[in-house]
Amino acid sequence: MDDKEAARTAVREFLSTRRDRVSPTDLGLPATSTRRRVKGLRREEVALLAGVSAEYYIRLERGRATGPSPAVVESISAVLRLDDDERAHLDRLLAALTPEARKRRTAAPVKDTVSPGIRVLLDSMGHLPAVVFNSRLDVLAANDVGRALYATMFDTQGPHNTARFMFLDEHAARTLFPDWERIANDTVSMLRIAAGRHPDNPELVALIGQLSTRSQPFRTLWAANDVKTHRAGAKVFRHPLIGELTLPFENFTVDAATDQFLTVFTPYPGSPEHDAIRLLASWTAHVLSPVEIESSSDI
């Protein structure tokens, strides 16, 4: 499949899955007694509600109508009830259809190292778990308490990637994350965003191919075409040392050019979660470092 056909396929699959989610009755269309052949809206219904011709919308969904006006895209987005992430994703998919975009497009590098300054920042947050990821969800760096929090994943063979852990070591992932279904869906949705931004990145293409080949849950979620950016939230852990706890987290952009982001878990001071993380940090700090081991051997 060449770049042009791949771009058309991405637009078609995304818009068709968005149509499937919307019920005609939700948008004020009359219910019909005849059996519908589609789960959600027909293409003609999207066109009617968006104020464009059916022929034009069909061409657009098939990726053959380049350069739609912002007003048309906004109208279609409103009909399909796209959220901000989905609208931005659609804009990227439509932009990729233009000959200029395909001509400029090269395999986008995804940086797999962090700067010395970021490592200093990580180490300075001794009592807050902190991890740096790239857009493929590779783990690029973590402070000691961050590694301790994700010990179940770090105990597996590297290089460490949260998507591989979630779907290729599913039993361990379900043990660490009681809310596995939600986190798995978010993981795939974030990879969808990355694929829209870096469709030619060879490592990302290889990762998606590996997960699609080896994981049925991943294939199902990938086919849904859902998208989601990295936002603040909360994540439930079932940790072997400190038990089950819900940790709020914040995401910070480290390097926008290479899509790196820093996740910092931020339990509120005085909360049981905060005490549990301090306990984990204390336990981590008392594990003998190589220097300490060497010093103790001289005694």
Backbone hydrogen bonds in HBPLUS format (Angstrom, degrees):
<---DONOR---> <-ACCEPTOR-->    atom                        ^
c    i                          cat <-CA-CA->   ^        H-A-AA   ^      H-
h    n   atom  resd res      DA  || num        DHA   H-A  angle D-A-AA Bond
n    s   type  num  typ     dist DA aas  dist angle  dist       angle   num
A0006-ALA N   A0002-ASP O   2.91 MM   4  6.11 156.3  1.96 154.1 161.8     1
A0007-ALA N   A0003-ASP O   2.94 MM   4  6.14 154.6  2.01 147.9 153.9     2
A0008-ARG N   A0004-LYS O   3.08 MM   4  6.37 156.2  2.14 145.4 151.8     3
A0009-THR N   A0005-GLU O   2.89 MM   4  6.09 157.4  1.94 147.9 154.3     4
A0010-ALA N   A0006-ALA O   3.01 MM   4  6.22 155.6  2.07 145.6 151.7     5
A0011-VAL N   A0007-ALA O   3.16 MM   4  6.44 158.3  2.21 147.8 152.5     6
A0012-ARG N   A0008-ARG O   2.94 MM   4  6.16 169.9  1.95 155.4 158.4     7
A0013-GLU N   A0009-THR O   2.91 MM   4  6.02 172.3  1.92 156.5 158.5     8
A0014-PHE N   A0010-ALA O   3.08 MM   4  6.09 157.2  2.14 141.3 148.0     9
A0015-LEU N   A0011-VAL O   2.99 MM   4  6.11 177.3  1.99 159.3 160.0    10
A0016-SER N   A0012-ARG O   2.97 MM   4  5.97 158.2  2.02 147.9 154.7    11
A0017-THR N   A0013-GLU O   3.11 MM   4  6.14 156.5  2.17 140.0 145.8    12
A0018-ARG N   A0014-PHE O   3.04 MM   4  6.30 146.7  2.15 145.6 155.3    13
A0019-ARG N   A0015-LEU O   2.95 MM   4  6.22 151.5  2.03 146.1 153.5    14
A0020-ASP N   A0016-SER O   3.10 MM   4  6.32 151.1  2.19 141.9 149.4    15
A0021-ARG N   A0018-ARG O   3.24 MM   3  5.46 143.9  2.38 101.2 110.7    16
A0022-VAL N   A0019-ARG O   3.17 MM   3  5.63 151.0  2.26 113.1 120.6    17
A0041-LEU N   A0019-ARG O   3.09 MM  22  5.22 153.7  2.16 132.4 130.5    18
A0026-ASP N   A0023-SER O   3.04 MM   3  5.30 135.0  2.24 104.8 117.1    19
A0027-LEU N   A0024-PRO O   3.03 MM   3  5.46 146.9  2.14 108.6 118.1    20
A0029-LEU N   A0024-PRO O   3.08 MM   5  5.22 157.1  2.14 145.8 138.6    21
A0028-GLY N   A0025-THR O   3.21 MM   3  5.04 166.9  2.23 102.5 104.9    22
A0045-GLU N   A0042-ARG O   3.11 MM   3  5.15 124.9  2.42  95.7 109.7    23
A0046-VAL N   A0042-ARG O   3.10 MM   4  6.49 155.0  2.16 151.6 157.9    24
A0047-ALA N   A0043-ARG O   2.99 MM   4  6.30 164.0  2.02 153.6 157.8    25
A0048-LEU N   A0044-GLU O   2.97 MM   4  6.15 157.3  2.02 142.1 148.2    26
A0049-LEU N   A0045-GLU O   3.01 MM   4  6.18 169.4  2.03 152.2 154.2    27
A0050-ALA N   A0046-VAL O   2.85 MM   4  5.95 145.4  1.97 148.7 159.0    28
A0051-GLY N   A0047-ALA O   2.95 MM   4  5.94 120.3  2.31 141.3 154.1    29
A0052-VAL N   A0047-ALA O   3.05 MM   5  5.07 162.4  2.08 145.1 147.3    30
A0051-GLY N   A0048-LEU O   3.37 MM   3  5.33 148.1  2.48  95.2 104.2    31
A0057-TYR N   A0053-SER O   3.06 MM   4  6.41 168.1  2.07 156.2 158.6    32
A0058-ILE N   A0054-ALA O   2.98 MM   4  6.14 163.9  2.01 153.1 157.5    33
A0059-ARG N   A0055-GLU O   3.08 MM   4  6.30 158.2  2.13 144.6 150.3    34
A0060-LEU N   A0056-TYR O   2.86 MM   4  6.14 155.6  1.92 151.3 159.0    35
A0061-GLU N   A0057-TYR O   2.81 MM   4  6.08 166.7  1.83 159.7 161.7    36
A0062-ARG N   A0058-ILE O   3.04 MM   4  6.16 146.1  2.16 141.8 150.9    37
A0064-ARG N   A0059-ARG O   2.76 MM   5  5.00 164.6  1.79 159.6 154.1    38
A0063-GLY N   A0060-LEU O   2.92 MM   3  5.07 157.8  1.97 107.7 113.8    39
A0072-VAL N   A0069-SER O   3.06 MM   3  5.28 120.9  2.42 103.1 117.1    40
A0073-VAL N   A0069-SER O   3.07 MM   4  6.43 165.8  2.09 159.5 163.1    41
A0074-GLU N   A0070-PRO O   2.87 MM   4  5.96 156.7  1.92 145.7 152.7    42
A0075-SER N   A0071-ALA O   2.97 MM   4  6.11 153.8  2.04 141.5 148.4    43
A0076-ILE N   A0072-VAL O   2.94 MM   4  6.20 164.7  1.97 154.9 158.5    44
A0077-SER N   A0073-VAL O   2.84 MM   4  5.95 156.4  1.90 146.4 153.8    45
A0078-ALA N   A0074-GLU O   2.96 MM   4  6.16 149.2  2.06 143.1 150.8    46
A0079-VAL N   A0075-SER O   3.09 MM   4  6.40 157.7  2.14 147.4 152.9    47
A0080-LEU N   A0076-ILE O   2.97 MM   4  6.20 160.9  2.01 152.5 157.5    48
A0081-ARG N   A0077-SER O   2.90 MM   4  5.85 103.9  2.50 131.6 148.9    49
A0082-LEU N   A0077-SER O   2.97 MM   5  5.22 168.4  1.98 149.0 152.6    50
A0081-ARG N   A0078-ALA O   3.16 MM   3  4.89 151.7  2.24  94.8 103.1    51
A0087-ARG N   A0083-ASP O   2.86 MM   4  6.08 159.1  1.91 159.3 165.8    52
A0088-ALA N   A0084-ASP O   3.02 MM   4  6.18 164.4  2.04 149.0 152.8    53
A0089-HIS N   A0085-ASP O   2.96 MM   4  6.14 151.8  2.04 142.7 151.2    54
A0090-LEU N   A0086-GLU O   2.85 MM   4  6.09 156.3  1.91 148.0 154.1    55
A0091-ASP N   A0087-ARG O   2.97 MM   4  6.25 158.6  2.01 149.8 155.5    56
A0092-ARG N   A0088-ALA O   3.08 MM   4  6.39 154.1  2.15 144.4 150.7    57
A0093-LEU N   A0089-HIS O   2.97 MM   4  6.28 157.4  2.02 150.2 156.6    58
A0094-LEU N   A0090-LEU O   2.88 MM   4  6.10 165.0  1.91 158.7 162.1    59
A0095-ALA N   A0091-ASP O   2.92 MM   4  6.04 155.7  1.98 145.4 152.6    60
A0096-ALA N   A0092-ARG O   3.06 MM   4  6.22 144.8  2.18 142.2 150.7    61
A0097-LEU N   A0094-LEU O   3.09 MM   3  5.41 155.5  2.15 106.7 114.4    62
A0098-THR N   A0095-ALA O   3.23 MM   3  5.86 160.0  2.27 115.8 120.7    63
A0102-ARG N   A0098-THR O   3.15 MM   4  6.51 162.5  2.19 156.3 161.0    64
A0103-LYS N   A0099-PRO O   2.91 MM   4  6.05 148.6  2.01 145.1 154.1    65
A0104-ARG N   A0100-GLU O   3.00 MM   4  6.21 152.3  2.08 145.9 152.6    66
A0105-ARG N   A0101-ALA O   2.95 MM   4  5.94 133.0  2.18 140.2 153.0    67
A0118-ILE N   A0115-SER O   3.09 MM   3  5.34 125.1  2.41 102.6 115.6    68
A0119-ARG N   A0115-SER O   3.25 MM   4  6.67 152.9  2.32 148.9 156.4    69
A0120-VAL N   A0116-PRO O   3.02 MM   4  6.36 151.6  2.10 148.3 156.0    70
A0121-LEU N   A0117-GLY O   2.98 MM   4  6.26 155.3  2.04 144.2 151.0    71
A0122-LEU N   A0118-ILE O   2.86 MM   4  6.14 159.3  1.91 150.9 156.0    72
A0123-ASP N   A0119-ARG O   3.02 MM   4  6.22 168.1  2.03 150.1 152.8    73
A0124-SER N   A0120-VAL O   3.01 MM   4  6.18 135.3  2.22 141.6 153.8    74
A0124-SER N   A0121-LEU O   3.16 MM   3  5.12 129.3  2.43  94.0 107.6    75
A0125-MET N   A0122-LEU O   3.14 MM   3  5.56 150.5  2.24 108.9 117.1    76
A0128-LEU N   A0125-MET O   3.33 MM   3  5.45 168.8  2.34 109.2 112.5    77
A0265-PHE N   A0129-PRO O   2.94 MM 136  5.45 166.2  1.96 160.3 164.9    78
A0143-ASN N   A0130-ALA O   3.13 MM  13  5.85 156.4  2.19 154.5 159.6    79
A0131-VAL N   A0263-THR O   2.94 MM 132  5.33 156.3  1.99 149.2 157.0    80
A0263-THR N   A0131-VAL O   2.82 MM 132  5.33 170.7  1.83 168.6 167.8    81
A0132-VAL N   A0141-ALA O   2.81 MM   9  5.19 168.5  1.83 151.5 152.3    82
A0140-LEU N   A0132-VAL O   2.79 MM   8  5.44 161.0  1.83 150.6 155.7    83
A0133-PHE N   A0261-PHE O   2.93 MM 128  5.54 165.7  1.95 165.0 167.4    84
A0261-PHE N   A0133-PHE O   2.95 MM 128  5.54 158.9  2.00 149.6 154.9    85
A0134-ASN N   A0138-ASP O   3.23 MM   4  5.64 138.9  2.41 140.0 150.8    86
A0137-LEU N   A0134-ASN O   2.84 MM   3  5.22 158.3  1.89 116.1 122.7    87
A0162-THR N   A0137-LEU O   3.03 MM  25  5.76 153.8  2.10 161.4 155.0    88
A0139-VAL N   A0160-HIS O   2.92 MM  21  5.65 172.5  1.93 149.0 148.7    89
A0146-GLY N   A0143-ASN O   3.09 MM   3  5.14 120.5  2.46  96.8 112.4    90
A0147-ARG N   A0143-ASN O   2.91 MM   4  6.25 156.2  1.97 157.6 164.1    91
A0148-ALA N   A0144-ASP O   2.95 MM   4  6.21 149.8  2.04 141.9 151.0    92
A0149-LEU N   A0145-VAL O   2.90 MM   4  6.06 149.2  2.00 139.1 146.6    93
A0150-TYR N   A0146-GLY O   3.08 MM   4  6.32 156.9  2.14 146.7 152.2    94
A0151-ALA N   A0148-ALA O   3.28 MM   3  4.78 153.7  2.35 104.2 102.0    95
A0153-MET N   A0150-TYR O   2.91 MM   3  5.50 128.0  2.19 116.2 128.7    96
A0154-PHE N   A0150-TYR O   2.97 MM   4  6.23 165.7  1.99 155.1 159.8    97
A0155-ASP N   A0151-ALA O   2.82 MM   4  5.83 134.2  2.03 147.2 156.6    98
A0156-THR N   A0153-MET O   3.02 MM   3  5.51 158.7  2.07 112.5 119.3    99
A0165-PHE N   A0161-ASN O   3.01 MM   4  6.26 162.4  2.04 153.8 159.4   100
A0166-MET N   A0162-THR O   2.90 MM   4  6.00 158.8  1.95 143.0 148.6   101
A0167-PHE N   A0163-ALA O   3.10 MM   4  6.28 156.4  2.16 151.5 156.1   102
A0168-LEU N   A0164-ARG O   2.70 MM   4  5.25 154.9  1.76 146.6 154.0   103
A0169-ASP N   A0165-PHE O   3.29 MM   4  5.02 141.6  2.45 117.8 123.4   104
A0173-ALA N   A0169-ASP O   2.98 MM   4  6.20 159.9  2.02 154.0 160.5   105
A0174-ARG N   A0170-GLU O   2.79 MM   4  5.94 159.9  1.83 154.4 158.8   106
A0175-THR N   A0171-HIS O   3.07 MM   4  6.29 142.1  2.22 140.4 150.7   107
A0176-LEU N   A0172-ALA O   3.01 MM   4  6.30 154.7  2.07 148.6 154.5   108
A0177-PHE N   A0173-ALA O   2.78 MM   4  5.86 158.1  1.82 152.4 159.3   109
A0238-ARG N   A0176-LEU O   2.76 MM  62  4.88 146.1  1.88 137.0 141.5   110
A0183-ILE N   A0179-ASP O   3.24 MM   4  6.50 170.7  2.25 158.0 160.8   111
A0184-ALA N   A0180-TRP O   2.73 MM   4  5.81 158.9  1.78 158.1 164.6   112
A0185-ASN N   A0181-GLU O   3.01 MM   4  6.17 158.5  2.06 144.1 149.7   113
A0186-ASP N   A0182-ARG O   2.95 MM   4  6.23 159.5  1.99 149.2 154.9   114
A0187-THR N   A0183-ILE O   2.85 MM   4  6.02 152.4  1.92 145.7 153.6   115
A0188-VAL N   A0184-ALA O   3.06 MM   4  6.35 162.4  2.10 152.7 155.4   116
A0189-SER N   A0185-ASN O   2.96 MM   4  6.13 157.6  2.01 147.4 154.4   117
A0190-MET N   A0186-ASP O   2.93 MM   4  6.13 147.8  2.04 147.0 154.6   118
A0191-LEU N   A0187-THR O   3.08 MM   4  6.37 150.6  2.17 142.9 151.1   119
A0192-ARG N   A0188-VAL O   2.94 MM   4  6.25 142.3  2.08 145.2 155.7   120
A0193-ILE N   A0189-SER O   3.28 MM   4  6.61 150.8  2.37 139.1 145.2   121
A0228-LYS N   A0189-SER O   3.28 MM  39  5.00 144.6  2.42 107.0 101.0   122
A0194-ALA N   A0190-MET O   3.06 MM   4  6.42 160.1  2.10 146.8 152.0   123
A0195-ALA N   A0191-LEU O   2.84 MM   4  6.08 153.6  1.90 147.5 154.6   124
A0196-GLY N   A0192-ARG O   2.99 MM   4  6.26 146.9  2.11 144.7 153.3   125
A0196-GLY N   A0193-ILE O   3.13 MM   3  5.15 121.0  2.50  94.9 109.5   126
A0197-ARG N   A0193-ILE O   3.09 MM   4  6.40 143.3  2.23 146.2 156.2   127
A0197-ARG N   A0194-ALA O   3.16 MM   3  5.12 123.8  2.49  93.3 107.4   128
A0198-HIS N   A0194-ALA O   2.77 MM   4  5.87 156.2  1.82 154.3 161.5   129
A0201-ASN N   A0198-HIS O   3.19 MM   3  5.45 170.6  2.20 114.2 116.9   130
A0205-VAL N   A0201-ASN O   2.96 MM   4  6.19 164.8  1.98 160.2 164.9   131
A0206-ALA N   A0202-PRO O   2.91 MM   4  6.05 156.3  1.97 143.6 150.4   132
A0207-LEU N   A0203-GLU O   2.92 MM   4  6.10 152.5  2.00 141.1 148.6   133
A0208-ILE N   A0204-LEU O   2.98 MM   4  6.22 170.0  1.99 157.5 158.8   134
A0209-GLY N   A0205-VAL O   2.96 MM   4  6.11 155.9  2.02 145.1 152.4   135
A0210-GLN N   A0206-ALA O   2.86 MM   4  6.05 157.5  1.91 148.1 154.2   136
A0211-LEU N   A0207-LEU O   2.95 MM   4  6.19 168.0  1.97 156.8 159.4   137
A0212-SER N   A0208-ILE O   2.89 MM   4  5.95 155.9  1.95 144.7 152.1   138
A0213-THR N   A0209-GLY O   2.99 MM   4  6.08 149.2  2.09 143.5 151.3   139
A0214-ARG N   A0210-GLN O   3.09 MM   4  6.21 151.0  2.18 146.9 154.1   140
A0215-SER N   A0211-LEU O   2.94 MM   4  5.55 135.8  2.14 147.2 152.0   141
A0219-ARG N   A0215-SER O   3.12 MM   4  6.41 159.8  2.16 145.4 150.8   142
A0220-THR N   A0216-GLN O   3.01 MM   4  6.26 160.6  2.05 157.7 162.2   143
A0221-LEU N   A0217-PRO O   3.05 MM   4  6.26 165.2  2.08 151.1 154.7   144
A0222-TRP N   A0218-PHE O   2.78 MM   4  5.88 159.8  1.82 157.5 163.8   145
A0223-ALA N   A0219-ARG O   3.05 MM   4  6.13 154.0  2.12 143.7 149.7   146
A0224-ALA N   A0221-LEU O   3.13 MM   3  5.25 142.4  2.28  98.9 109.7   147
A0225-ASN N   A0222-TRP O   3.19 MM   3  5.75 159.3  2.23 114.1 119.6   148
A0233-GLY N   A0249-PHE O   3.17 MM  16  5.53 154.0  2.24 137.7 144.9   149
A0249-PHE N   A0233-GLY O   2.81 MM  16  5.53 154.1  1.88 147.1 146.4   150
A0235-LYS N   A0247-LEU O   2.88 MM  12  5.37 157.6  1.93 140.5 145.0   151
A0247-LEU N   A0235-LYS O   2.86 MM  12  5.37 170.5  1.87 152.4 149.5   152
A0237-PHE N   A0245-LEU O   2.89 MM   8  5.52 169.3  1.90 164.3 165.0   153
A0245-LEU N   A0237-PHE O   2.93 MM   8  5.52 152.1  2.01 149.7 158.2   154
A0239-HIS N   A0243-GLY O   2.91 MM   4  4.85 155.0  1.97 128.8 121.6   155
A0243-GLY N   A0239-HIS O   2.98 MM   4  4.85 134.0  2.20 137.1 137.0   156
A0266-THR N   A0248-PRO O   2.80 MM  18  5.49 154.4  1.87 135.5 144.3   157
A0250-GLU N   A0264-VAL O   2.92 MM  14  5.43 155.8  1.98 149.7 156.1   158
A0264-VAL N   A0250-GLU O   2.96 MM  14  5.43 164.9  1.98 158.9 163.8   159
A0252-PHE N   A0262-LEU O   2.81 MM  10  5.01 152.5  1.89 141.5 150.9   160
A0262-LEU N   A0252-PHE O   2.67 MM  10  5.01 161.7  1.70 152.1 157.6   161
A0254-VAL N   A0260-GLN O   2.98 MM   6  5.26 166.4  2.00 125.6 129.1   162
A0258-THR N   A0255-ASP O   3.08 MM   3  5.62 142.7  2.23 111.9 121.4   163
A0259-ASP N   A0255-ASP O   2.90 MM   4  5.88 105.3  2.47 144.0 163.1   164
A0260-GLN N   A0255-ASP O   3.21 MM   5  5.15 155.1  2.27 138.0 137.6   165
A0259-ASP N   A0256-ALA O   3.41 MM   3  4.89 161.5  2.45  92.4  97.7   166
A0271-SER N   A0268-TYR O   3.02 MM   3  5.62 160.3  2.06 142.8 144.5   167
A0274-HIS N   A0271-SER O   3.07 MM   3  5.11 117.7  2.47  97.2 112.1   168
A0275-ASP N   A0271-SER O   3.04 MM   4  6.41 159.4  2.08 154.7 160.0   169
A0276-ALA N   A0272-PRO O   2.89 MM   4  6.10 152.5  1.96 144.5 152.5   170
A0277-ILE N   A0273-GLU O   2.97 MM   4  6.22 156.6  2.02 148.7 154.1   171
A0278-ARG N   A0274-HIS O   2.98 MM   4  6.21 155.5  2.04 147.5 154.5   172
A0279-LEU N   A0275-ASP O   2.93 MM   4  6.16 150.3  2.02 143.9 152.2   173
A0280-LEU N   A0276-ALA O   2.93 MM   4  6.24 152.8  2.01 143.4 151.1   174
A0281-ALA N   A0277-ILE O   2.79 MM   4  6.04 156.6  1.84 149.6 156.2   175
A0282-SER N   A0278-ARG O   2.82 MM   4  5.99 153.6  1.89 144.4 151.9   176
A0283-TRP N   A0279-LEU O   2.88 MM   4  6.11 159.4  1.92 148.3 153.9   177
A0284-THR N   A0280-LEU O   2.89 MM   4  6.09 156.0  1.95 145.3 152.2   178
A0285-ALA N   A0281-ALA O   2.88 MM   4  6.08 154.4  1.94 146.5 153.2   179
A0286-HIS N   A0282-SER O   3.18 MM   4  6.40 135.4  2.39 141.3 151.7   180
A0286-HIS N   A0283-TRP O   3.25 MM   3  5.32 135.1  2.46  96.0 107.7   181
A0287-VAL N   A0284-THR O   3.19 MM   3  5.43 159.7  2.24 106.0 112.2   182
A0293-ILE N   A0289-SER O   2.87 MM   4  6.17 155.0  1.93 156.5 164.5   183
A0294-GLU N   A0290-PRO O   2.98 MM   4  6.18 157.6  2.03 144.6 150.2   184
A0295-SER N   A0291-VAL O   2.88 MM   4  6.12 155.6  1.94 147.7 154.8   185
A0296-SER N   A0292-GLU O   2.85 MM   4  6.03 158.1  1.89 148.6 154.3   186
A0297-SER N   A0293-ILE O   3.09 MM   4  6.26 139.6  2.26 140.9 151.1   187
A0298-ASP N   A0295-SER O   3.09 MM   3  5.42 151.7  2.17 105.3 113.8   188
A0299-ILE N   A0296-SER O   3.28 MM   3  5.44 158.0  2.33 102.9 109.4   189
